[in-house]
Amino acid sequence: MIATNEAKQLINEVSSAFKRKTIKRKTDDCIAYVLAESVKASCFSPPFNQSAMDGYTLIYKNNESLKNCCLVGEAELRAGTKKEYSIKPNTVIRIFTGAKLPKGANLVIPQELLTIEEKTGLIMSLKNDFKALDNVRLKGSQFKKGELLLNKGEILSASKIALAASAGYAELKVYAFPKISIIVSGDELVAPGKKLKEGQVYESNSTMLNALLKTINMPAQKIYFVKDNEKAIYTTIKKAFETSDVLIISGGISVGKYDLVKQVLEKLKTKTIFHKIKQKPGKPLFFGKKENKYVFGLPGNPAASLTCFYEYVQPFLISITGNTKSIITIKKEILLNDYSKKAGLTYFLKARITPEGVLVLPDQESYKLTSFSDANCLVVVPEETEYLKKGDSVECHVL
């Protein structure tokens, strides 16, 4: 049995050595992926001098009077128009947001600041303190052709995807997400919606784990359900290994008579990186490797399984996509109630951060999800700590 920090260090070492695959994906389908190569602009943005609003454009010198300017009545510049217009001094042309300015034009006057005399076409300005380049977006003012826009290793957010698209990228080279399978074992488990028979309970771990995977954009490609039978477990895990990069197995990883997962993994020549952690809940956690495939064995109790996912599985999955940011947000909060435990195990307590501090919730047992549904953090109580008092500063892992 190893300490929590040792387990996390082993996971970090494995994830840093993971050989990531690169793929090309459509730019609009790259959210949360990590760039595998830098992005440089393939064009200028804007690609021409552009109007920033609806109004009138003209050639203008600072402090020049607009008294003798008149409208070019037949001309109208809309966004996307291909027709080229020339402009003469003392004339204005109607222009709309996003349209290309005529050669020489260097000012756009908002439409609400001008009136036009119907008969003569002369303009009357409601404001005179204009400056050249007012309401003009200059060519390349956002970025220039060849300019570095995004670095290799950046996590693609909606704004970064939009930036790449505006630079002309229809697809991007990114690190592939792992293919993940979930395996749930247990004779007592029955799918929600079916009628419970004597000795049965509704199975929720597959729903919970896949929901968690979806929040990080890595939904399971396959979910398997298997009875506590060694042959069935062997066949299922072997099949899952063939099509997956990572297996998440729920249940059967402890040391009971019908906890068969560990011995099956050994028969499949899976290397044990660690098994059992000095923590509560989630002590039976298993992490192993078979060639370039990885497997987590999670406790069957849902609260223990959920805790292990947040603390170990999710950071591993995020890191092997190339994301080097810490996935666990840590805060220090003032404890609002006393708590005591025996030394020897690190505890992860379901808790809720409030404006006044953090409150450890009731129902901490590993089979109970009720407190998890109210929790927004896990309070970490170190292995050697026995007493926490109201008013103590504690470490919180934000959920």
C-alpha positions as CSV (number, residue, x, y, z in Angstrom):
1,M,0.0,0.0,0.0
2,I,1.5,3.4,-1.0
3,A,0.8,7.0,0.0
4,T,-1.4,9.3,-2.1
5,N,1.5,11.5,-3.1
6,E,3.5,8.5,-4.2
7,A,0.6,7.2,-6.3
8,K,0.2,10.6,-8.0
9,Q,4.0,10.8,-8.7
10,L,3.8,7.4,-10.4
11,I,0.9,8.5,-12.5
12,N,2.8,11.7,-13.5
13,E,5.8,9.7,-14.5
14,V,3.7,7.3,-16.7
15,S,1.7,10.1,-18.3
16,S,4.9,12.2,-19.1
17,A,6.4,9.1,-20.9
18,F,3.1,8.4,-22.8
19,K,3.7,8.4,-26.6
20,R,0.9,10.7,-27.9
21,K,-0.6,10.3,-31.3
22,T,-1.3,13.3,-33.5
23,I,-4.3,13.6,-35.8
24,K,-5.8,16.2,-38.1
25,R,-9.3,17.4,-37.1
26,K,-11.7,19.9,-38.5
27,T,-11.1,23.2,-36.8
28,D,-14.6,23.5,-35.5
29,D,-14.3,20.0,-33.9
30,C,-11.2,20.7,-31.9
31,I,-12.6,22.1,-28.6
32,A,-10.4,21.0,-25.6
33,Y,-7.8,19.4,-27.8
34,V,-4.1,20.3,-27.5
35,L,-2.3,21.7,-30.5
36,A,0.5,19.5,-31.8
37,E,2.0,22.2,-33.9
38,S,2.0,26.0,-33.9
39,V,-0.5,28.0,-35.9
40,K,0.8,30.9,-38.1
41,A,-1.5,33.3,-40.0
42,S,-1.9,32.4,-43.6
43,C,-3.3,35.9,-44.4
44,F,-3.7,39.4,-43.0
45,S,-6.6,40.2,-40.7
46,P,-8.5,42.2,-41.7
47,P,-7.2,41.6,-45.3
48,F,-7.9,45.2,-46.2
49,N,-8.8,48.5,-44.6
50,Q,-12.3,47.9,-43.3
51,S,-15.2,49.9,-42.0
52,A,-15.9,49.3,-38.3
53,M,-19.5,50.5,-38.6
54,D,-22.4,51.6,-40.8
55,G,-21.9,55.2,-42.0
56,Y,-20.1,57.3,-44.6
57,T,-16.5,57.1,-45.7
58,L,-14.2,59.8,-47.2
59,I,-10.7,61.1,-47.6
60,Y,-10.0,63.3,-44.6
61,K,-7.3,65.5,-43.2
62,N,-7.5,66.3,-39.5
63,N,-9.4,69.5,-38.6
64,E,-10.7,69.7,-42.1
65,S,-14.2,71.2,-42.6
66,L,-16.9,68.9,-44.0
67,K,-19.1,71.7,-45.2
68,N,-18.5,71.2,-48.9
69,C,-18.6,67.4,-48.9
70,C,-21.4,65.8,-50.9
71,L,-22.7,62.2,-51.2
72,V,-21.9,60.0,-54.1
73,G,-25.5,58.9,-54.5
74,E,-25.2,55.8,-56.7
75,A,-22.3,54.3,-54.7
76,E,-22.9,51.9,-51.8
77,L,-20.2,49.7,-50.2
78,R,-21.5,46.5,-48.5
79,A,-19.5,43.8,-46.8
80,G,-18.3,41.2,-49.4
81,T,-18.9,43.4,-52.4
82,K,-16.3,42.8,-55.2
83,K,-16.8,46.1,-57.0
84,E,-13.9,48.5,-56.6
85,Y,-14.8,52.2,-56.0
86,S,-12.6,55.2,-56.2
87,I,-13.2,58.3,-54.1
88,K,-12.5,61.9,-54.8
89,P,-11.8,64.6,-52.3
90,N,-14.9,66.3,-50.8
91,T,-17.1,63.3,-51.5
92,V,-18.5,60.7,-49.2
93,I,-19.7,57.2,-50.0
94,R,-22.3,55.1,-48.1
95,I,-20.5,52.2,-46.4
96,F,-21.5,49.3,-44.1
97,T,-19.7,47.4,-41.3
98,G,-17.1,45.1,-42.7
99,A,-16.9,46.6,-46.1
100,K,-13.6,47.4,-47.8
101,L,-12.7,51.1,-47.8
102,P,-12.1,52.8,-51.2
103,K,-8.5,53.6,-52.0
104,G,-7.5,56.7,-50.1
105,A,-10.5,56.8,-47.7
106,N,-9.4,57.0,-44.1
107,L,-12.4,57.9,-42.1
108,V,-15.9,56.5,-41.5
109,I,-18.5,58.8,-40.0
110,P,-21.3,56.9,-38.1
111,Q,-24.6,57.3,-39.9
112,E,-26.2,58.8,-36.9
113,L,-23.8,61.8,-36.9
114,L,-24.6,62.9,-40.4
115,T,-27.6,64.4,-42.2
116,I,-27.8,64.8,-46.0
117,E,-29.6,67.6,-47.8
118,E,-31.9,65.8,-50.2
119,K,-31.6,68.2,-53.2
120,T,-27.9,69.0,-53.2
121,G,-26.5,65.9,-51.5
122,L,-24.4,68.1,-49.2
123,I,-23.7,66.6,-45.8
124,M,-24.2,68.3,-42.5
125,S,-22.2,66.8,-39.7
126,L,-23.6,66.8,-36.1
127,K,-20.0,66.5,-34.9
128,N,-16.7,68.0,-36.1
129,D,-14.0,66.6,-33.9
130,F,-13.2,63.6,-36.2
131,K,-9.7,62.3,-36.6
132,A,-8.2,60.3,-39.5
133,L,-8.7,56.5,-39.1
134,D,-11.7,56.9,-36.8
135,N,-13.9,53.8,-37.1
136,V,-11.4,52.2,-39.6
137,R,-9.9,48.7,-39.1
138,L,-6.5,48.8,-40.7
139,K,-5.3,45.9,-42.8
140,G,-3.4,43.5,-40.6
141,S,-4.4,45.3,-37.4
142,Q,-5.5,42.0,-35.8
143,F,-2.7,39.9,-37.2
144,K,-0.3,39.9,-40.2
145,K,0.5,37.1,-42.6
146,G,3.0,34.7,-41.1
147,E,2.5,35.9,-37.6
148,L,2.5,33.3,-34.8
149,L,-1.0,33.0,-33.4
150,L,-1.1,29.9,-31.3
151,N,1.8,27.9,-29.8
152,K,2.2,24.1,-29.9
153,G,0.8,22.7,-26.6
154,E,-2.0,25.3,-26.2
155,I,-5.4,23.9,-25.2
156,L,-8.0,24.9,-27.8
157,S,-10.8,27.0,-26.4
158,A,-13.7,28.4,-28.5
159,S,-11.8,31.8,-28.9
160,K,-8.6,30.0,-30.0
161,I,-10.5,27.9,-32.5
162,A,-12.1,31.0,-33.9
163,L,-8.7,32.7,-34.2
164,A,-7.4,29.7,-36.2
165,A,-10.4,29.8,-38.4
166,S,-10.1,33.5,-39.0
167,A,-6.5,32.8,-40.2
168,G,-7.8,30.4,-42.8
169,Y,-7.3,27.0,-41.0
170,A,-10.0,24.4,-41.9
171,E,-8.3,21.8,-39.9
172,L,-5.7,21.6,-37.1
173,K,-3.0,19.1,-36.1
174,V,-3.8,18.1,-32.5
175,Y,-2.9,15.3,-30.0
176,A,-5.5,12.5,-30.2
177,F,-7.8,11.8,-27.2
178,P,-7.4,8.3,-25.9
179,K,-10.0,5.6,-26.7
180,I,-11.6,4.7,-23.4
181,S,-13.7,1.7,-22.4
182,I,-15.6,1.2,-19.1
183,I,-16.1,-2.2,-17.6
184,V,-18.5,-2.7,-14.7
185,S,-18.6,-6.0,-12.8
186,G,-21.0,-7.3,-10.2
187,D,-23.7,-10.0,-10.0
188,E,-25.9,-7.8,-8.0
189,L,-26.1,-4.9,-10.5
190,V,-29.2,-4.2,-12.6
191,A,-29.8,-1.4,-15.1
192,P,-32.0,1.5,-14.0
193,G,-35.6,1.2,-15.3
194,K,-35.7,-2.6,-14.6
195,K,-37.5,-4.1,-11.6
196,L,-35.2,-4.9,-8.7
197,K,-35.2,-8.5,-7.6
198,E,-34.1,-9.7,-4.2
199,G,-30.4,-9.0,-3.6
200,Q,-30.1,-6.6,-6.5
201,V,-29.1,-2.9,-6.7
202,Y,-29.3,-0.3,-9.5
203,E,-26.0,0.1,-11.3
204,S,-25.0,3.8,-11.5
205,N,-21.2,3.7,-11.9
206,S,-21.2,3.4,-15.6
207,T,-23.5,6.4,-15.9
208,M,-21.4,8.3,-13.5
209,L,-18.1,7.5,-15.1
210,N,-19.2,8.2,-18.6
211,A,-20.8,11.5,-17.5
212,L,-17.4,12.4,-16.0
213,L,-15.6,11.5,-19.2
214,K,-18.0,13.6,-21.3
215,T,-17.2,16.6,-19.2
216,I,-13.6,16.3,-20.4
217,N,-14.7,15.6,-24.0
218,M,-13.7,11.9,-23.8
219,P,-16.8,9.8,-23.8
220,A,-16.3,6.1,-23.5
221,Q,-16.3,4.3,-26.9
222,K,-17.7,1.2,-25.2
223,I,-19.3,0.2,-21.9
224,Y,-19.2,-3.4,-20.9
225,F,-21.2,-5.1,-18.1
226,V,-19.9,-8.4,-16.8
227,K,-20.8,-10.9,-14.0
228,D,-18.4,-11.9,-11.2
229,N,-17.1,-14.8,-13.3
230,E,-13.4,-15.2,-14.1
231,K,-13.8,-16.4,-17.6
232,A,-16.3,-13.7,-18.5
233,I,-14.1,-11.0,-16.9
234,Y,-11.1,-12.3,-18.8
235,T,-12.9,-12.3,-22.1
236,T,-14.3,-8.8,-21.6
237,I,-11.0,-7.2,-20.5
238,K,-9.1,-8.9,-23.3
239,K,-11.6,-7.6,-25.8
240,A,-11.5,-4.1,-24.3
241,F,-7.7,-4.0,-24.4
242,E,-7.8,-4.7,-28.2
243,T,-9.7,-1.6,-29.0
244,S,-8.9,0.8,-26.2
245,D,-6.0,3.0,-24.9
246,V,-7.4,3.2,-21.4
247,L,-9.6,0.8,-19.5
248,I,-11.6,2.0,-16.5
249,I,-12.9,-1.0,-14.5
250,S,-15.5,-0.5,-11.8
251,G,-15.6,-3.1,-9.0
252,G,-13.9,-6.4,-8.4
253,I,-10.5,-4.9,-7.6
254,S,-10.4,-5.5,-3.8
255,V,-9.4,-8.8,-2.1
256,G,-12.6,-10.6,-1.5
257,K,-13.4,-14.0,-2.9
258,Y,-15.3,-12.6,-5.8
259,D,-12.9,-9.7,-6.5
260,L,-11.4,-11.3,-9.6
261,V,-10.2,-8.3,-11.6
262,K,-6.6,-8.2,-10.3
263,Q,-5.9,-11.9,-11.0
264,V,-7.4,-11.6,-14.5
265,L,-5.2,-8.6,-15.2
266,E,-2.2,-10.6,-14.1
267,K,-3.1,-13.5,-16.4
268,L,-3.3,-10.9,-19.2
269,K,0.3,-9.9,-18.4
270,T,-0.7,-6.5,-17.1
271,K,2.1,-4.8,-15.2
272,T,0.9,-3.5,-11.8
273,I,2.2,0.1,-11.3
274,F,0.4,0.2,-7.9
275,H,-2.4,-1.5,-6.1
276,K,-4.0,0.0,-2.9
277,I,-3.4,3.5,-1.6
278,K,-3.3,4.7,2.0
279,Q,-6.5,6.7,1.6
280,K,-10.2,6.7,2.4
281,P,-12.4,6.3,0.4
282,G,-10.8,4.4,-2.5
283,K,-8.1,2.3,-0.8
284,P,-8.3,-0.6,-3.4
285,L,-7.4,1.6,-6.4
286,F,-5.3,-0.2,-9.1
287,F,-3.2,1.3,-11.8
288,G,-1.5,-0.9,-14.4
289,K,0.0,-1.1,-17.9
290,K,-0.1,-3.6,-20.7
291,E,2.3,-2.6,-23.5
292,N,1.0,0.8,-24.5
293,K,-2.4,0.4,-22.9
294,Y,-3.4,1.5,-19.4
295,V,-6.0,0.4,-16.9
296,F,-7.5,1.8,-13.7
297,G,-9.3,-0.5,-11.4
298,L,-11.8,1.5,-9.3
299,P,-13.6,0.4,-6.2
300,G,-17.2,-0.6,-6.8
301,N,-18.6,1.8,-4.1
302,P,-19.7,4.8,-6.0
303,A,-18.4,7.6,-3.8
304,A,-15.0,5.8,-3.6
305,S,-15.0,5.4,-7.4
306,L,-15.9,9.1,-7.9
307,T,-13.2,10.3,-5.5
308,C,-10.5,8.1,-7.3
309,F,-11.7,9.5,-10.7
310,Y,-11.2,13.1,-9.6
311,E,-7.9,12.6,-7.9
312,Y,-6.2,10.1,-10.2
313,V,-8.0,9.1,-13.4
314,Q,-9.0,12.5,-14.7
315,P,-5.5,14.1,-14.2
316,F,-4.0,11.1,-16.1
317,L,-6.4,11.3,-19.0
318,I,-6.0,15.1,-19.3
319,S,-2.2,14.9,-19.2
320,I,-1.8,12.2,-21.9
321,T,-3.6,14.5,-24.3
322,G,-0.7,17.0,-24.0
323,N,-2.3,19.3,-21.4
324,T,0.3,20.2,-18.9
325,K,-1.9,22.3,-16.7
326,S,-2.8,21.0,-13.3
327,I,-6.4,19.7,-13.5
328,I,-7.0,19.8,-9.8
329,T,-7.8,23.3,-8.5
330,I,-6.6,23.7,-4.9
331,K,-7.9,26.3,-2.5
332,K,-7.2,27.0,1.2
333,E,-10.4,27.5,3.2
334,I,-11.4,28.0,6.8
335,L,-13.0,24.9,8.3
336,L,-16.5,25.5,9.7
337,N,-16.9,22.3,11.7
338,D,-14.7,19.9,13.7
339,Y,-13.5,16.6,12.3
340,S,-11.5,13.7,13.7
341,K,-10.1,10.5,12.3
342,K,-7.4,7.9,13.0
343,A,-3.9,8.4,11.7
344,G,-2.7,6.2,8.9
345,L,-4.9,7.1,5.9
346,T,-5.4,10.3,3.9
347,Y,-9.1,11.2,3.9
348,F,-10.9,12.9,1.0
349,L,-14.0,14.4,2.6
350,K,-17.1,15.6,0.6
351,A,-17.5,19.2,1.6
352,R,-19.1,22.5,0.5
353,I,-17.3,25.8,0.1
354,T,-19.5,28.7,1.2
355,P,-18.7,32.5,1.6
356,E,-17.9,31.8,5.3
357,G,-15.6,28.8,4.7
358,V,-15.8,25.1,4.0
359,L,-18.3,22.7,5.6
360,V,-17.6,19.0,5.9
361,L,-20.8,17.2,4.9
362,P,-22.5,14.3,6.6
363,D,-22.8,10.8,5.0
364,Q,-19.1,10.3,4.2
365,E,-19.4,6.5,3.7
366,S,-18.1,5.2,0.4
367,Y,-21.4,3.8,-0.8
368,K,-23.3,7.1,-0.3
369,L,-23.6,9.6,-3.2
370,T,-26.0,11.8,-1.3
371,S,-23.3,14.0,0.1
372,F,-21.4,14.1,-3.2
373,S,-24.5,15.6,-4.9
374,D,-24.2,18.5,-2.5
375,A,-20.4,18.8,-2.5
376,N,-18.4,21.3,-4.5
377,C,-15.0,20.2,-3.1
378,L,-13.0,17.5,-1.4
379,V,-11.3,18.5,1.9
380,V,-7.9,16.7,2.1
381,V,-7.0,15.4,5.6
382,P,-3.4,14.3,5.6
383,E,-2.4,10.7,6.6
384,E,-0.9,11.7,10.0
385,T,-3.6,14.2,11.0
386,E,-6.1,13.0,13.6
387,Y,-8.0,16.2,14.5
388,L,-9.2,19.2,12.6
389,K,-10.8,22.1,14.5
390,K,-13.3,24.7,13.4
391,G,-11.2,27.6,12.2
392,D,-8.3,25.5,10.9
393,S,-7.1,26.2,7.4
394,V,-7.6,23.2,5.2
395,E,-6.7,22.1,1.6
396,C,-9.8,21.9,-0.7
397,H,-9.8,20.2,-4.1
398,V,-12.5,22.1,-6.1
399,L,-14.9,19.8,-8.0
